[in-house]
């Protein structure tokens, strides 16, 4: 994901991939920002409804579905938080234990794996790490 990608694409990628967060890369494909699922959701829910939940209750369901259209022109870069969270990274050769230790230490839902030159090579989610541990026989 880049800062030039539409917010709608970010939401779609997260939904289809069942991802807890997205890694935003720079022009050289190096990880620069981590957007968690709640931050991405914050991108599509209008600020007035975030600030006043009672206001959201006054909108009927059909009208509420229209808020999605309001962000159609926004990019990920338009919506980055003031103090973006830097993604946690490990080298592409990291072991499962190394990745687990980084996830625990950083309290991050995802770890960006980087290859030569710091280029994004992949992303490991907490869910997939736990699945790998379960398949490996943890607790048998």
N, C-alpha and C positions, 0 to 999 in steps of 0.2 A: 504494500500500500504506500502511496506517495501523498505528499501534501496537495497535489493537483487532482487526485482522484475525488469523484463526487461522494458526498456523505452517503447517498443511497447505495453506492457500491460497497462502502465500508459495512453498512448494516447487512447487506446481502451476503457478503463474504463471511461475516460472523455468524449469521443465521444458518447458512448452508453448511459451513464447516463446524458448527457448534463450538465456536471459539470463545474463550473468556476474555480475549483481548487481541489487539492488532499491533504489529510492529510497523511503524512508519519509517521508511528509508529515505535517505538523501539521494541526490542525483547520481551518486556512485554506488547505489544499492547497499549502503552501510546503515545499520540500525541507528536511528536517532531518537525516536519517541515511542513510548508504549502508551496505547490507548486501551483502557480496560472497557469491558462491556458497559459498565455504568457510565463511563465518560462518553462512549459512542451513543448511548441512549440519550444522554444529556444534549447531544448534538441535534437530535431530532425533535425533542420536546421543547416547545416554545418557552422561553425564560419566564414569561408571566405566569405560566401554569406551574413551573418549578417553584417559583417564589410564593405562590398562593394556591395550595392544593384545593381550597374551597372553590376557587374560580373554575378549576377543572370539573368539579361536580355539577356546575351549572350548564355544561355543554352536553347536548344529546349525543348518542352514539354515532349517528350518521355524520354529524358535524365534527365530532372528535376524530373521525377517520381522515378528515381533510388536513389535519396538521402536518401529515407526511408530505403533502404537496408544497408546503411553505419552505421546505429545505431543499427542494429539487435543484436549485441553482448553487447551493453551497458546496464548497470543497472541504476536504479534511483540514487543509491548512487554514481555512477561514474559521474553523471551529476549535483549533487547538487550545488547550487550557493556558492560562497566563504563565504558569510554571509547569511545563510539561514534564512528565516522568520519563527519565532515561531508561531504555530497556536494559534488562540484565542479559549479559552475553556469556557464552562459553564457546570454546573452539569446537569445530566440527568433529574432532576426535575425542571429545569428552565422554567419560564413562557414565553409566546410569547413576552411579553413586555420586559422581561430581555434579551432575545435573540436579540430583535430589538435594544435595547440600546447598547449592546455589539457590534453589527454589525456597528452601527453608530459611536461609539467611536473609533473603531479599523480600520474603513475603509477597512474591510476584506470582500471578497465575500463568505466566509464560516465560520461557527463556529463549532468546534468539541465539541460534547457532551460527557462528561466523567461520568463513573459510579464509583463503588467502586474501590479504589486503583488507580484512575486516568486512568483506562482502557477506551479506545475508545468505546463508546456505539452507536455512530451515528454521522452524519454530517447534519447540516442544512445549506442550501444555501440561499443566498439573494433572489433568484427567488422564492423559495418555501415559504419563509417567506412572501413575498409580495402576493403570491397566497393565503396563509392562511388569510392574512388581507383582501383581496378582497372578499373571500368567507364568512368571518365573517361579512361582511356588511359595510366595511369602505366606507364612502361617499354615503350611500343610503339615 
